[in-house]
Amino acid sequence: MAKRPGTGHLRIIGGRWRGRRLSFPALNGLRPTPDRVRETLFNWLAPVIQGARCLDLFAGSGALGIEALSRGAAETVFVEQHPDAVRCLRENLLGLDATAPRVEQEDVLNWLNGRSERFDIVMADPPFNQGLLSPVCTVLEKQGWLAPEALIYLEAERKPHHLALPANWEICREKTAGQVIYRLAIRRA
């Protein structure tokens, strides 16, 4: 990703850091999940976010994982490969005095093919038009990254396409906003 001049800003919309504004580097392809979509997602997750172990894949600005921590997640692991995004994410987490975050600078598929841990909630918002969502879903299931009834948030471009999911995953929520389609899947053990 080539860096564009300037920075972007996002606002934490709920929880203990509600209203805090964070900056992130203006990088091609980095597009934080909009406030309206995050609000809907965290309304969906409200019954299970407290104490959850969360994984934020393709973290970028960290908007999803930071929102999870703000709303009571016990832990969030952020995975992002771009060094400028990782640096800014670490600075933002330090500025929030966040406890239990871990930032991994690595390609998501490479990282997922390593040692696995179990997560209650996984958020996957890959760069658009690169065909990454289906392979990530396959690796999450095959490599043992998911708790028995894990929830998986999937964000993608809205254009017509088929999303191949593991057979034991079920889409329980789905919405569109502009050019984005977002879904919440549940893993059936």
Secondary structure, 3 states (H helix, E strand, C coil): CCEEEEEEEEECCCHHHCCCEEEEEEECCCCCCCHHHHHHHHHHHCCCCCCCEEEEECCCCCHHHHHHHHCCCCEEEEEECCHHHHHHHHHHHHHCCCCCEEEEECCHHHHHCCCCCCEEEEEECCCCCCCCHHHHHHHHHHCCCEEEEEEEEEEEECCCCCCCCCCCEEEEEEEEECCEEEEEEEECC
